Amino acid sequence: MKANSQSKSDKKSLFHKISDIVFRALVVIFIVFGGYYYQVHVMGLKGNLTKIAGELGREKAINEENLKKLDEVAAEIDKLKAEDQRVRNDSLEEEVKNIQETYKKAVGVYDELVDLRAKTKNTTPFDKDFADALTKLSQRDFAKASEILTSLTKKIIDEEVKIAATFSIPQNVPESNAPPGSGYSRQSVGVEGLGNYMVSIVAADLGATRVIVDTASDSDCGNECPVLPLATYVSRNGAYAGINGSYFCPSDYASCAGKTNTFDLLVMNSKKTYFNSDNNVYSNNPVVVFGEGYVRFIGAASGWGRDTSPNGVLSNYPLLLSGGNITFGGDDDPKKGSRGGRSFVANRGNTVYIGVVHSSTVAETARVLKTLGMENALNLDNGGSTALWSGGYKAGPGRNIPNAILFVKK
């Protein structure tokens, strides 16, 4: 009898715990519309909701309506607590699972919205759809919330295609398929079968230039890591040119809660400090190594030791060219397949190039760089992080970044 009583007590306790998780998640959805930020933890999703709805608490009428809905949700939760425990435990377990799955999808769509905002300020219709999806989720209409999010993803993709179609190369940009011998150039490159692409590019002869990598952090960092504008990296190193570096987890991405501004790729800065060595022991991501008078592109970070004699080491992906041959022709990643500014580092002989191919996919960028006669080339971070400096910003400035590649005169 005592065991049975204990079992019922355990079930009741489990129900209360699950009810509290659901209640806290729903409360946060609405309160963030009013600009209040709370820490939440729904099955490993702590912090994501705050970032998801951070920009959606703008309209007073919506706020008031959501507060009314909040009262209704609270009443419903009280009703749920009064129902049969065993039946409700099973039901709530399924409900929490649905919350997890739909929020994961919502986080992804929110990150897509962040990327879109880097290309256009007119995102109000998309923000409204996202708010509608959250409302449906709060009402536990998971199917409808998922349907809205799926539709919104397609709308975002269509909008990005529309924006890309409006890009045109200015008439004063000269046409040339030869890269500059030195310094900065903006030129139109004609690629057979694809058309013309505008390229902003800086050339540096390694006989006169030292290529270095600088980082905002002095050591490995797991969350809320330091970041700097590209202009600051240039200034504090006395560089004459620079470009954004590796992929990282920016603070404006909802999916980056708990790992803000981190990067997990191999990097060695000019102070000879290696970053992320432990998680790159078996990495297949390519690496570029900048030495005194030489540059090397290596197919996999696992093939590079921890030599501190170079001036900089940076890993990113994909490798675009190797030995003059295209090594990336596209994959199923929609981000790589969308058009935007594509940052790169490349070489031809003893000349290193940094630059941006405008309104291009990653695969098209490889074609453009092959047309320019590059021997090796590595894709860098892009989207809202795209930034190129040569006497001033030639692209960007973009968001603040954790590392950068810089040209410094010897």
C-alpha positions in Angstrom: 0.0 0.0 0.0 2.8 2.3 0.9 4.6 1.5 -2.4 1.4 2.2 -4.4 1.0 5.5 -2.6 4.6 6.4 -3.3 4.1 5.5 -7.0 1.1 7.8 -7.2 3.2 10.5 -5.5 6.0 10.0 -8.0 3.6 10.3 -10.9 2.1 13.4 -9.5 5.5 14.9 -9.0 6.4 14.0 -12.6 3.2 15.6 -13.9 4.0 18.8 -11.9 7.5 18.9 -13.3 6.3 18.4 -16.9 3.5 20.9 -16.4 5.9 23.5 -15.1 8.2 23.0 -18.1 5.4 23.6 -20.5 4.0 26.5 -18.5 7.4 28.2 -18.4 7.9 27.8 -22.1 4.5 29.3 -23.0 4.9 32.2 -20.5 8.2 33.1 -22.2 6.7 33.1 -25.7 4.3 35.9 -24.8 6.3 37.9 -22.3 9.1 38.4 -24.8 6.6 40.1 -27.1 6.4 42.8 -24.3 10.2 43.1 -24.1 10.8 41.1 -20.9 13.5 38.5 -21.1 13.6 35.4 -19.0 15.9 32.4 -18.9 14.1 29.2 -19.8 15.0 25.6 -20.2 12.6 23.4 -22.2 14.5 20.1 -22.8 17.8 21.7 -23.7 16.4 24.9 -25.4 17.4 27.3 -22.7 17.9 30.9 -24.0 16.7 30.2 -27.5 13.2 31.7 -27.0 14.6 35.1 -25.8 16.6 35.4 -29.0 13.8 34.1 -31.2 11.3 36.7 -30.1 13.8 39.5 -29.4 12.7 41.7 -32.3 9.1 40.8 -32.3 8.0 42.8 -29.2 7.5 46.0 -31.1 3.7 46.6 -31.4 1.7 47.6 -28.4 -1.6 46.1 -29.7 0.1 42.7 -30.2 1.6 42.9 -26.8 -1.8 43.5 -25.1 -3.5 40.7 -27.1 -0.7 38.3 -26.2 -1.0 39.1 -22.5 -4.7 38.2 -22.7 -3.8 34.9 -24.3 -1.3 34.4 -21.5 -4.0 34.5 -19.0 -6.0 32.0 -21.0 -3.0 29.7 -21.1 -2.5 29.9 -17.4 -6.1 29.0 -16.8 -5.7 26.0 -19.2 -2.6 24.9 -17.3 -4.5 24.9 -14.0 -7.2 22.8 -15.7 -4.6 20.3 -16.9 -3.3 19.9 -13.4 -6.7 18.9 -12.1 -7.1 16.1 -14.6 -6.3 12.4 -14.2 -2.5 12.1 -13.5 -1.7 9.0 -15.5 -3.6 10.1 -18.6 -2.1 13.6 -18.4 1.5 12.4 -17.9 1.3 10.5 -21.2 -0.3 13.4 -23.0 2.2 16.0 -21.6 5.1 13.8 -22.6 3.9 14.0 -26.2 3.2 17.7 -25.8 6.7 18.4 -24.6 8.1 16.4 -27.6 6.0 18.6 -30.0 7.2 21.7 -28.3 10.8 20.6 -28.8 10.4 19.7 -32.4 8.5 22.9 -33.3 10.8 25.2 -31.4 13.8 23.6 -33.1 12.2 24.4 -36.5 11.4 27.9 -35.2 15.0 28.5 -34.2 16.2 27.6 -37.7 13.6 29.9 -39.4 14.6 32.7 -37.0 18.3 32.4 -38.1 17.1 32.5 -41.7 15.3 35.8 -40.9 18.5 37.1 -39.4 20.4 36.4 -42.6 17.6 38.0 -44.7 17.9 41.2 -42.6 21.5 41.4 -43.7 20.2 41.8 -47.3 17.0 43.9 -46.8 15.3 46.0 -44.2 11.8 45.1 -45.4 11.1 42.0 -43.3 7.9 43.1 -41.6 5.7 40.5 -43.4 8.1 37.8 -42.5 8.2 38.9 -38.9 4.4 38.8 -38.8 4.3 35.2 -40.1 6.9 34.2 -37.5 4.8 35.8 -34.7 1.8 33.9 -36.0 3.7 30.7 -35.8 4.6 31.4 -32.2 1.0 32.1 -31.4 -0.1 28.8 -32.9 2.6 27.1 -30.9 1.4 28.7 -27.7 -2.1 27.4 -28.5 -0.5 23.9 -28.9 -1.6 23.9 -32.5 1.7 22.3 -33.5 0.6 21.2 -37.0 -0.4 24.7 -37.9 2.7 26.3 -36.4 4.9 23.9 -38.4 2.9 24.6 -41.5 3.4 28.4 -41.1 7.2 27.9 -40.5 7.5 25.7 -43.6 5.7 28.3 -45.7 7.9 31.1 -44.2 11.1 29.3 -45.1 9.9 29.2 -48.8 9.0 32.9 -48.7 12.4 33.8 -47.3 14.1 31.8 -50.1 11.9 33.4 -52.7 12.7 36.9 -51.3 16.5 36.1 -51.4 16.2 35.1 -55.1 14.3 38.3 -55.8 16.9 40.4 -54.1 19.7 38.6 -56.0 17.9 39.2 -59.3 18.0 43.0 -58.7 21.8 43.1 -58.4 23.6 44.6 -61.3 27.2 45.4 -61.9 27.7 49.2 -62.1 28.7 50.5 -65.5 31.9 52.1 -64.3 33.3 48.7 -63.1 35.8 47.6 -65.8 35.7 44.1 -67.3 38.8 42.0 -66.8 39.5 38.3 -66.3 43.0 39.1 -65.0 43.6 39.7 -61.3 45.4 42.8 -60.1 49.2 42.5 -59.8 49.1 44.4 -56.5 46.7 46.4 -54.4 42.9 46.7 -54.7 40.7 46.3 -57.7 37.0 46.0 -58.4 36.3 44.3 -61.7 33.7 42.4 -63.7 34.8 38.9 -64.5 33.1 37.0 -67.3 32.6 33.3 -66.7 31.8 31.0 -69.6 28.2 29.7 -69.4 27.4 31.8 -66.3 27.8 35.5 -67.2 29.6 38.3 -65.4 30.4 38.6 -61.7 31.6 41.7 -59.8 34.7 40.9 -57.8 36.3 43.1 -55.1 39.9 41.8 -54.7 43.2 42.7 -53.0 46.5 41.3 -54.2 49.7 41.0 -52.0 53.1 39.8 -53.1 54.6 37.7 -50.2 58.0 39.2 -50.9 56.7 42.6 -49.6 53.7 41.5 -47.4 53.3 39.4 -44.3 49.9 37.7 -44.1 48.8 37.1 -40.5 45.7 35.9 -38.6 44.4 37.9 -35.7 41.8 36.9 -33.1 39.8 38.9 -30.6 40.3 36.2 -27.9 43.6 35.2 -26.5 42.5 31.6 -25.9 39.7 29.1 -26.5 36.3 30.4 -25.6 33.0 28.6 -25.0 30.5 31.4 -24.8 30.1 35.1 -25.0 33.5 35.3 -26.8 35.0 38.6 -27.7 34.5 39.9 -31.3 35.8 43.0 -33.1 35.0 45.0 -36.3 37.4 44.2 -39.2 38.5 47.8 -39.1 39.8 47.3 -35.5 41.8 44.3 -36.5 43.4 46.3 -39.4 44.2 49.3 -37.2 45.7 47.4 -34.2 48.0 45.4 -36.5 49.0 48.3 -38.8 47.6 46.3 -41.7 46.7 47.8 -45.1 44.1 45.3 -46.0 42.0 42.5 -44.4 39.0 40.2 -44.7 36.7 38.3 -42.3 37.8 34.9 -41.3 36.2 31.6 -40.3 32.6 30.6 -39.7 31.3 31.3 -36.2 28.2 31.4 -34.1 27.0 35.0 -34.1 25.1 36.6 -31.2 22.0 37.4 -33.4 21.4 33.7 -34.2 18.8 32.1 -31.9 20.6 28.8 -32.3 23.8 30.3 -30.8 22.4 30.7 -27.3 24.9 29.3 -24.9 27.8 29.4 -27.4 27.7 33.1 -28.6 30.5 34.2 -30.9 32.3 30.8 -30.7 34.1 29.1 -33.6 35.2 25.5 -33.6 37.6 25.5 -36.6 41.4 25.4 -36.2 43.1 28.8 -36.1 46.6 30.0 -35.1 47.0 33.7 -34.6 50.0 35.9 -35.0 50.9 35.4 -31.3 51.4 31.7 -32.1 48.3 30.6 -30.1 46.3 27.7 -31.5 42.6 27.6 -31.1 40.3 24.5 -31.0 43.2 22.0 -31.4 41.4 19.2 -29.5 38.3 19.1 -31.7 40.3 19.4 -35.0 42.6 16.4 -34.5 40.7 14.4 -37.0 39.1 17.3 -39.0 38.6 17.0 -42.7 38.1 20.7 -43.1 40.8 22.4 -45.2 43.4 24.8 -43.9 45.4 27.7 -45.3 48.9 28.4 -43.8 50.6 31.7 -44.1 54.4 31.6 -43.7 57.2 33.9 -44.2 57.3 34.2 -48.0 55.0 31.3 -48.7 51.3 30.2 -48.5 50.0 26.6 -48.4 46.5 25.2 -48.8 46.0 21.8 -47.1 43.0 19.6 -47.8 42.4 18.6 -44.2 43.3 20.1 -40.8 44.2 16.5 -39.6 47.1 16.7 -42.0 48.6 19.8 -40.3 50.5 19.6 -37.0 50.8 22.4 -34.5 53.8 24.1 -36.0 54.1 27.7 -34.7 56.7 28.9 -37.3 54.0 30.3 -39.7 52.5 33.8 -39.3 49.0 32.4 -39.3 46.8 29.3 -39.8 43.1 29.3 -40.5 40.6 26.5 -41.3 37.3 27.0 -43.1 35.3 25.2 -45.8 34.8 24.4 -48.5 38.1 24.3 -50.4 37.2 25.9 -53.8 40.3 25.3 -55.9 43.3 23.0 -55.5 46.1 23.0 -58.1 44.0 25.1 -60.4 41.1 22.6 -60.4 37.6 23.2 -59.0 37.1 21.1 -55.8 33.6 22.3 -54.9 30.7 22.1 -57.4 27.8 22.5 -54.9 26.0 20.5 -52.3 22.6 20.3 -50.6 23.3 23.2 -48.2 20.8 25.9 -49.1 23.0 28.6 -47.6 25.9 27.7 -49.9 23.4 27.7 -52.8 21.9 31.1 -52.2 23.4 34.3 -53.7 25.3 36.8 -51.7 28.7 38.2 -51.0 31.3 35.3 -50.9 34.5 36.0 -49.1 37.6 34.1 -50.1 41.4 33.8 -49.8 43.4 32.5 -52.7 46.8 32.4 -54.3 48.5 32.4 -57.7 52.2 31.6 -57.3 53.6 33.8 -54.5 50.8 36.3 -54.6 48.0 36.0 -52.0 44.5 37.4 -52.8 41.6 38.2 -50.5 38.3 39.4 -51.8 34.6 39.1 -52.3 32.6 37.7 -55.2 29.3 39.7 -55.2 25.9 38.1 -55.7 27.3 34.6 -56.1 26.8 31.1 -54.8 29.7 29.3 -53.3 30.0 27.0 -56.3 29.9 29.9 -58.7 32.6 31.6 -56.7 34.9 28.6 -57.4 34.2 29.1 -61.2 34.9 32.8 -60.9 38.2 32.3 -59.2 39.3 29.6 -61.7 38.5 32.1 -64.5 40.8 34.6 -62.7 43.6 32.0 -62.8 43.8 31.2 -59.1 45.7 28.1 -58.2 44.2 27.5 -54.7 41.2 29.1 -53.0 39.4 28.7 -49.7 35.8 29.9 -48.9 35.5 32.1 -45.8 32.5 33.1 -43.7 30.0 35.3 -45.6 26.4 36.5 -45.3 26.2 39.1 -42.5 29.9 38.6 -41.6 31.2 39.6 -45.1 33.7 42.4 -44.8 36.7 43.5 -46.9 39.0 46.4 -46.1 41.5 48.2 -48.3 42.0 51.8 -47.2 38.4 51.6 -46.1 35.5 49.1 -46.3 35.1 47.8 -49.8 32.4 45.3 -48.6 30.7 45.3 -45.3 31.4 46.3 -42.5 29.2 43.4 -41.5 28.9 42.1 -37.9 31.8 42.0 -35.5 33.9 38.9 -36.0 36.2 36.6 -33.8 39.1 36.4 -36.3 40.5 38.0 -39.5 43.1 37.6 -42.2 45.3 40.6 -42.6 47.9 42.0 -45.0 50.8 43.8 -43.3 53.7 45.4 -45.1 57.1 44.0 -44.2 
